[in-house]
Amino acid sequence: MAEHKLKFGDGELVLKEGVTTLGRTSENNVAFPSDSNVSRYHAEIEKRGSEFCLIDLNSSNGTTVNGSKVSGETYLKPSDRIMLGGSSEIVFETTEPEAEKPEPDDMSPVNMPPVGAAVQQLPSLAAASPATGSRTMLMVAGGAVLVAVVVVAVTGAVYYRSYASSCDAKAKIIKPEPGDTIFEPTEVEIEIDADDSGCVARAIFTLDGVEFAKTADSPYIATLDPKDHPELADGFDHDLGVILEDENGKQLPKGEGILLALETRKVEKPEDKPIPGKTEDLPQQPAEPKVKEVALIDVQKMTNRLVEQFSGSKKYNVSNKQFLLEVQKRAAEYAQEGYFERAAPYKDSINTAFITEQNLAAPLGHVLAMSRSKFTAQKQATDEGLWRMNSEFVKANAYDGLCAGQPISEPTQKCAAKAAALYMKAMVYGVFDGDAIYAAVAFGKSTADATTWKSTLPADRSDVWNSIKTAPEREQLVRFFAAGIVAENPSKFGLKKDRPLSDLYRQAM
């Protein structure tokens, strides 16, 4: 069978079944961590039958094959030269296996050494008959092989006793969690997997393979302070690892590290400068409402609290720095006073439709409405109601079956709530196996289209940001969380007249 491989820089990778990922972060199968032209998740190569297909993942700087830009996907041929971002090259190669030659029988006459040659090499056997000489030669060769095996075994035993450790402990990092962004001094906690953890003498903590702390005190906790590593506050993920040593100073098999980001930069507020001249003579401009600045660490905490309201038994990582920055930026759009007053009249309609009738997560109806319309029900283009649904889509799929003939545009929004809840019930339980977050991200798709999109996601979708790589769905993800954290934490965003949105559905939870 032909062997297919990728060659890049000083490395190569044999392609197997499934998908091979290419990009800048070390999570990819082929990574270019020092090339800023390569996107974090740049492209994929998928095996389809006996062929391999290259798929560009909407990368920022594009992908080319033999100089031609890849739009979507293209099938690879032997010796194709793939260029990521115009600067990192990968060669796709196919190697045909050599035909296996039948091994000759060493005892056959064809392979017996000439008698003359035996005499020249082994003078002492010159008097022996050809048959006797051959047997003697085989005995000598066998003895030589036996001696070599003994030497190798003894050498290996000496090496093992000298350099190997009998301790089989491995370290697992339990805090911080993968994908976290570290803003302040944080304790790194580990868990040792071993029958006898007493064989561990010390733990060495590393960042991108460079030691930053060492401790011999169980339970082996170190402090990671981002201020000690300002050069790593670059927006990229970095590898936090732990190496264990035994009492003889021998390093044990390395456990699995985690990826996290560091943040040391502070946002400097510009100083107010006096305007030269008589300021009272200048025309006064009406002041625009200012959105209270919320630190990224607070955005992270609020986002984690919000996801707990939807996750149930599911575990999600929503601490990716890029994701949090997008949520922080988008939150300013929702941090405008008055949303609670607009939402209150629809409380009963939303709670009845989403919670009582369809048994959905209590916050879902309210947070979705906040993210899609900010509780403003006026028609926008072809979309209507608090959830901005298309009336033709609603009718075509019979999501208005409980509306008794009322349109989704009617003022009380009872029909809109029933239609949105019925639609989300089909998405949450019919498509996403009880996953309300991914259902919210896919809002607006038909169940068939949502099922197709779901098939493009990894089996393990706990890392939400890195699982969703398409721009429209990432936009809806960011809006959902930005709206949710503002609506649940109005005081954090300087909204003194608003109350947490959960006041409208807390009794129904």
C-alpha positions in Angstrom: 0.0 0.0 0.0 1.3 3.5 -0.9 2.4 5.7 2.0 1.4 9.3 2.0 3.2 11.9 4.0 3.7 15.6 4.5 7.2 17.1 4.6 7.8 20.5 6.2 11.0 22.1 7.5 13.0 19.4 9.2 10.0 17.2 9.9 7.5 14.9 8.2 4.2 13.3 9.1 2.7 10.1 7.7 -1.0 10.7 6.8 -3.5 8.3 8.3 -7.3 8.0 8.3 -9.5 11.0 9.2 -8.4 14.6 9.4 -4.9 16.2 9.8 -4.9 19.8 11.0 -2.5 22.5 9.9 -2.0 25.8 11.7 0.0 28.0 14.0 -0.9 26.6 17.4 0.7 23.4 18.8 -2.7 21.7 19.0 -2.5 21.1 15.2 -0.9 17.9 13.8 1.4 20.2 11.7 2.2 23.4 13.5 4.1 26.6 12.6 4.1 28.4 16.0 6.6 31.1 15.0 4.9 32.1 11.7 2.4 34.9 12.3 1.2 34.7 8.7 -0.4 31.3 9.5 -3.8 31.3 11.2 -4.3 29.5 14.4 -6.4 26.8 12.6 -5.4 27.4 9.0 -6.3 24.3 7.0 -7.1 20.6 7.1 -6.3 17.5 5.1 -9.0 14.9 5.1 -8.6 11.4 3.7 -11.5 10.6 1.4 -11.3 7.0 0.2 -7.9 6.7 -1.4 -7.4 10.4 -1.9 -6.5 13.3 0.3 -8.4 16.6 0.2 -6.9 20.0 1.4 -9.5 22.3 3.0 -8.8 26.0 3.7 -10.5 27.0 7.0 -11.1 30.7 5.9 -7.6 31.5 6.9 -6.5 35.2 7.0 -3.7 35.0 4.5 -4.9 32.1 2.4 -3.5 28.8 1.2 -2.0 27.9 -2.2 -1.1 24.7 -4.0 1.7 25.0 -6.5 1.0 28.7 -6.5 -2.7 28.5 -7.1 -5.0 29.8 -4.4 -7.3 27.3 -2.7 -10.9 28.4 -2.5 -12.7 26.0 -0.3 -11.0 22.6 -1.0 -8.8 20.8 -3.5 -7.5 17.2 -3.9 -3.8 16.7 -3.6 -1.4 15.0 -6.0 2.1 13.6 -5.4 4.7 16.4 -5.1 2.1 19.1 -4.6 3.6 22.1 -2.7 1.3 23.6 -0.2 1.9 27.2 1.1 0.2 28.4 4.2 0.0 32.2 4.6 2.5 32.6 1.8 5.4 31.7 4.1 5.2 28.1 5.5 5.6 25.3 2.9 4.5 21.7 3.1 5.1 19.1 0.4 2.7 16.2 -0.1 4.5 13.1 -1.1 3.4 9.5 -2.0 5.8 6.6 -1.7 5.1 3.3 -3.4 6.4 0.3 -1.4 9.2 -1.8 -2.9 8.1 -5.2 -4.2 9.1 -7.8 -1.6 11.7 -10.2 -2.8 11.4 -13.9 -1.6 14.1 -14.6 0.9 16.5 -17.2 -0.4 17.1 -20.4 1.6 20.5 -20.0 3.1 21.0 -23.8 2.9 20.3 -24.1 -0.8 23.2 -24.9 -3.1 22.6 -21.6 -5.0 23.5 -19.6 -1.8 26.3 -21.7 -0.5 29.6 -19.8 -0.6 32.2 -21.0 -3.1 34.6 -23.5 -1.6 37.5 -21.4 -2.7 36.1 -18.4 -0.9 35.7 -20.4 2.3 39.3 -21.5 2.1 40.5 -18.0 1.6 38.6 -16.6 4.6 39.1 -19.5 6.9 42.4 -21.2 6.2 42.0 -23.7 9.0 39.0 -25.1 7.2 40.8 -25.7 3.9 41.1 -29.4 4.5 37.4 -29.8 5.3 35.0 -31.2 2.7 32.6 -28.6 1.2 29.7 -30.0 3.3 31.7 -30.1 6.5 33.1 -26.7 5.9 29.6 -25.2 5.4 28.3 -26.7 8.6 31.4 -25.4 10.5 31.0 -22.0 9.0 27.3 -21.9 10.1 28.3 -22.9 13.6 30.9 -20.2 13.8 28.5 -17.6 12.5 25.8 -18.7 14.9 28.3 -18.5 17.8 29.2 -15.0 16.8 25.6 -13.9 16.7 25.0 -15.4 20.1 28.0 -13.5 21.6 26.6 -10.3 20.0 23.2 -10.9 21.5 24.7 -11.5 25.0 26.8 -8.3 24.7 23.8 -6.2 23.7 21.7 -7.7 26.5 24.4 -7.0 29.1 25.0 -3.5 27.8 21.2 -2.8 27.9 20.9 -4.1 31.4 23.8 -1.9 32.5 22.3 1.1 30.8 18.9 0.5 32.3 20.3 0.1 35.8 22.4 3.2 35.4 19.9 5.6 33.7 16.3 4.3 34.0 14.1 4.9 37.0 11.8 2.4 38.6 9.4 5.2 39.4 6.5 5.3 36.9 4.7 8.4 38.2 3.2 11.0 35.9 1.9 14.5 36.6 -1.4 15.8 35.5 -2.1 19.6 35.8 -5.5 20.1 37.5 -5.2 23.9 37.9 -5.3 26.1 35.9 -7.5 24.6 33.2 -6.7 24.3 29.5 -7.5 27.5 27.6 -7.4 29.8 30.7 -5.9 33.2 30.4 -3.7 34.1 33.4 -3.9 37.7 34.5 -2.5 37.5 38.0 -0.3 35.2 40.1 -1.9 31.8 39.9 -1.1 28.5 41.7 -0.3 25.6 39.5 -1.6 22.4 41.1 -0.8 18.9 39.9 -2.1 15.4 40.5 0.4 12.5 40.5 -0.7 9.3 38.8 1.2 6.4 40.4 0.8 3.4 42.6 3.5 4.9 44.9 3.8 8.7 44.6 6.5 8.5 47.3 9.1 7.8 44.6 8.7 11.4 43.4 11.4 13.8 44.8 10.7 17.0 43.0 8.6 18.7 40.3 9.9 21.1 37.7 7.4 23.5 36.1 8.0 24.7 32.5 6.6 27.3 30.1 7.2 26.4 26.4 9.8 23.9 27.7 11.7 26.5 29.8 11.9 26.0 33.6 10.3 28.7 35.7 9.8 26.9 39.1 11.0 23.8 41.0 9.8 22.4 44.2 10.6 19.4 46.4 7.7 19.9 48.8 4.6 17.8 48.3 1.9 18.4 47.0 4.2 20.2 44.5 2.5 23.5 43.9 4.2 26.4 42.0 3.1 30.0 41.3 2.8 31.3 37.8 3.0 35.1 37.7 2.4 36.5 34.2 4.4 39.6 35.2 7.5 37.4 35.2 6.9 36.5 31.5 6.0 39.8 29.7 7.4 38.4 26.5 4.7 35.7 26.5 1.8 38.2 26.6 1.5 37.9 22.8 -2.0 36.7 22.3 -0.8 33.1 21.6 -1.3 30.0 23.6 1.7 28.7 25.5 2.5 25.2 26.8 2.5 24.7 30.6 4.2 21.5 31.5 5.5 19.5 34.6 8.5 17.2 34.8 8.9 14.9 37.7 12.2 13.6 39.1 13.0 10.7 41.5 15.4 10.8 44.4 18.4 10.1 42.1 17.6 13.1 39.9 16.3 10.9 37.1 13.5 12.5 35.0 10.3 10.5 34.8 8.1 10.1 31.7 6.6 13.5 31.0 2.9 14.0 31.6 0.6 15.9 29.3 0.8 19.7 29.5 -1.9 22.2 28.9 -2.2 25.3 26.7 -3.0 28.7 28.2 -2.5 32.4 27.5 -0.8 35.1 29.6 -1.9 38.7 29.9 0.3 41.4 31.5 -0.7 44.5 29.6 -2.9 47.1 31.2 -5.2 49.5 29.4 -4.0 53.0 30.0 -6.7 55.6 30.2 -5.8 58.9 28.4 -5.4 61.8 30.7 -7.8 64.7 30.4 -6.0 67.6 28.9 -7.3 71.2 29.3 -8.4 73.0 26.2 -6.5 76.1 25.5 -8.5 79.4 25.7 -11.8 80.1 27.3 -13.6 76.7 27.5 -16.8 78.4 28.5 -17.0 80.1 25.1 -16.8 76.7 23.2 -20.0 75.1 22.1 -20.9 72.2 24.5 -21.5 68.8 22.8 -24.0 66.5 24.4 -22.1 63.8 26.2 -22.5 60.3 24.8 -23.3 57.5 27.3 -20.1 55.9 28.4 -19.8 52.1 28.9 -18.0 51.2 32.0 -14.8 49.4 31.2 -14.8 45.8 32.4 -11.5 43.9 32.9 -11.0 40.8 30.9 -10.6 38.7 34.1 -14.2 39.8 35.0 -15.5 38.9 31.6 -14.0 35.5 32.1 -15.6 35.0 35.4 -19.0 36.2 34.2 -18.8 34.0 31.1 -18.1 30.9 33.2 -21.0 31.7 35.5 -23.3 32.1 32.5 -22.3 28.8 30.9 -23.1 27.0 34.1 -26.7 27.9 33.7 -26.9 26.0 30.4 -24.3 23.2 30.7 -26.0 20.9 33.2 -23.7 17.9 33.3 -21.7 19.0 30.3 -18.3 20.6 30.7 -17.2 23.6 28.6 -14.1 25.6 28.2 -15.0 29.2 27.4 -11.8 30.7 28.7 -10.0 31.2 25.4 -8.4 34.6 25.3 -9.4 35.5 21.8 -13.0 34.5 22.5 -13.1 36.6 25.7 -11.7 39.6 23.9 -14.4 39.3 21.3 -17.1 39.0 24.0 -15.5 42.0 25.9 -15.6 44.1 22.7 -19.2 43.1 21.8 -20.6 43.7 25.3 -20.4 47.4 24.8 -23.2 47.1 22.2 -25.5 45.6 24.8 -24.5 47.7 27.7 -27.2 50.3 27.1 -29.8 51.2 29.8 -33.4 50.1 29.5 -33.3 46.4 28.5 -34.9 45.2 31.7 -37.8 47.6 31.4 -38.4 46.4 27.8 -38.1 42.7 28.7 -40.4 42.7 31.7 -43.8 42.8 29.8 -42.8 39.6 28.0 -41.8 37.7 31.1 -44.9 35.4 31.3 -45.0 34.7 27.6 -41.3 33.7 27.5 -41.4 31.6 30.6 -44.6 29.7 29.6 -43.3 28.9 26.1 -39.7 28.0 26.9 -39.9 26.5 30.4 -43.4 25.3 31.0 -44.4 24.1 27.5 -41.0 23.0 26.0 -38.9 22.3 29.2 -35.9 24.2 28.0 -33.2 25.8 30.1 -34.8 28.8 32.0 -32.4 31.5 30.7 -32.5 30.4 27.1 -35.5 32.4 25.9 -34.5 35.6 27.6 -30.8 35.5 26.7 -31.6 34.6 23.1 -34.0 37.6 22.8 -31.4 39.9 24.4 -28.8 38.7 21.9 -31.0 39.0 18.8 -33.2 42.0 19.4 -32.4 43.6 22.8 -36.1 43.1 23.5 -37.2 45.4 20.7 -39.9 43.6 18.7 -40.1 45.8 15.7 -39.7 44.1 12.3 -36.3 44.2 10.8 -36.1 43.4 7.1 -37.8 40.0 6.8 -37.2 39.1 10.5 -39.9 39.7 13.1 -40.4 39.6 16.8 -38.0 39.4 19.8 -36.1 36.5 18.3 -35.9 37.9 14.7 -37.4 34.9 13.0 -38.6 34.8 9.4 -42.4 34.3 9.3 -42.2 32.2 6.1 -39.6 29.9 7.8 -41.9 29.6 10.8 -44.9 28.7 8.8 -43.1 26.3 6.5 -41.9 24.3 9.5 -45.2 24.6 11.5 -43.4 26.3 14.4 -46.6 28.4 14.8 -48.7 25.4 15.4 -49.5 26.6 19.0 -50.3 30.1 17.9 -54.0 29.6 17.1 -53.7 31.6 13.9 -51.8 34.6 15.5 -48.7 35.9 13.6 -45.3 36.2 15.3 -45.5 39.9 14.9 -48.5 40.3 17.3 -47.8 42.8 20.1 -47.8 40.5 23.1 -45.2 38.2 21.4 -46.9 35.1 22.7 -46.9 33.5 19.3 -43.3 34.6 18.7 -42.3 33.0 22.0 -44.2 29.7 21.2 -42.6 29.6 17.8 -39.1 30.3 19.0 -39.4 27.8 21.9 -40.8 25.0 19.5 -37.9 25.7 17.1 -35.3 25.6 19.9 -36.8 22.4 21.3 -36.2 20.8 17.8 -32.7 22.2 17.7 -31.6 21.4 21.3 -33.0 17.9 21.5 -33.5 16.9 17.9 -30.1 18.0 16.6 -27.6 18.8 19.4 -28.4 16.1 22.0 -29.5 18.5 24.7 -26.8 21.1 24.1 -28.5 24.5 24.4 -25.3 26.5 23.7 -24.6 25.0 20.3 -28.3 25.2 19.4 -28.2 28.9 20.2 -25.1 29.3 18.0 -27.0 27.6 15.1 -30.1 29.7 15.5 -31.6 30.5 12.1 -30.6 27.3 10.4 -33.1 24.6 9.5 -32.7 21.4 11.5 -31.3 19.7 8.3 -28.7 22.5 7.9 -27.9 22.4 11.6 -27.3 18.7 11.4 -25.0 19.1 8.5 -23.1 21.9 10.4 -22.9 19.7 13.5 -21.2 17.0 11.4 -18.3 19.4 10.8 -17.6 19.8 14.5 -15.2 17.6 16.5 -16.6 14.8 18.6 -15.4 16.6 21.7 -17.0 20.0 21.6 -16.1 21.1 25.1 -13.6 23.8 23.8 -16.3 26.0 22.3 -14.2 28.6 20.6 -11.8 26.2 19.0 -14.6 23.8 18.0 -16.5 26.5 16.1 -14.3 27.9 13.3 -16.8 29.5 10.9 -17.3 33.2 11.1 -21.1 33.4 11.2 -21.4 30.9 14.0 -18.6 32.5 15.9 -20.5 35.8 15.6 -23.6 34.3 17.1 -21.6 32.6 19.9 -20.0 35.9 20.8 -23.3 37.8 20.7 -25.0 35.2 22.9 -22.4 35.5 25.6 -22.0 39.2 25.4 -25.7 39.8 25.7 -25.9 37.2 28.5 -23.1 38.7 30.7 -24.4 42.2 30.4 -28.0 41.3 31.1 -27.1 39.3 34.2 -24.5 41.8 35.5 -25.8 45.2 34.7 -24.0 46.9 37.6 -20.6 45.7 36.3 -21.3 47.6 33.1 -22.5 50.8 34.9 -26.2 50.2 34.2 -27.8 51.5 37.4 -31.4 51.4 36.2 -31.4 47.8 35.1 -31.7 44.6 37.0 -30.3 41.1 36.3 -32.4 39.4 33.7 -32.6 36.3 35.9 -35.1 38.2 38.1 -37.6 37.5 35.3 -37.2 33.7 35.2 -35.6 32.8 38.6 -38.9 31.6 40.1 -39.5 29.4 37.1 -36.1 27.6 37.4 
